[in-house]
Amino acid sequence: MESEGILVDKVHLSKIEKLAVGDKQIVVDKFRRWASKYCEDAKYMNVGSNTQIRQLLFDDTSRRGRIEMNFESKPLSKLFKVLNTEKIFEEGKKAPLKYRTIHLHKICEGLQTDMYTASRFPSLSADALKVFARNIPSNQIYWIDNACSDEYVTEEGIMDDHKLSDTGTDYEDCSYGTAFEAFGGGNKGREACEAIAALCETSAIDSLITNFIIH
């Protein structure tokens, strides 16, 4: 295979790539919409930036043993430069600049991890994020926000299939991770777990596109 290669259907791969890119946009938007409820500028953030994600979830200055630093009555913001894809005009400018500055701050004081990088920063690996989200089926990640209310989620963060069956909707039994309690349980906890699961899905889609689709 290495010396002679194999035949591929480029037209089919091109179609699959467009579908994958569309799916990625759905989960990216889901995470941004959720995060912007707690930090307004998160709607403009680069979801592919570990530094920005770490600032949002932990405070990017945090290292092991200092997770609560700089978190007094109000979280401290950190500035990031992002592409100005929305073509927002800055005050005094006659045309939108290519980049704009956003402010991101930690959105949850109670979110904790026991996984760290070699540099002692909180890990953002798939395994670390799945502890926060736990068992979220892929089809549930693509649900429309607020598709399920608190009455269908138990105190332990379990989807109640008996109640859900009464709605005529086929939801899988699902348990949520540590983000459920960190964000207060109920609907907010459910949304947090699903949003973090969506964040995991963006990485999975990126790997699929890079390793198997792009030709």
Buried (B, 14 or more C-beta within 10 A) or exposed (E): EEEEEEEEEEEEBEEBBEEBEEBBEBBBBBBBBBBBBBBEBBBBBBBEBBBBBBBBBBBBBBBBEEBEEEBEEEBBBBEBEBEBEEEEEEEEEEEBEEEBEBBBBBBBEEBBBEEBBEEEBBBBEEEBBBBBBBBBBEEBBBBEEEEBEEEBBBEEBBBBBEBBEEEEEEBEEBBBBBBBBBBEBBBBBBBBBBBBBBBBBBBBBEEBBEEEBEE
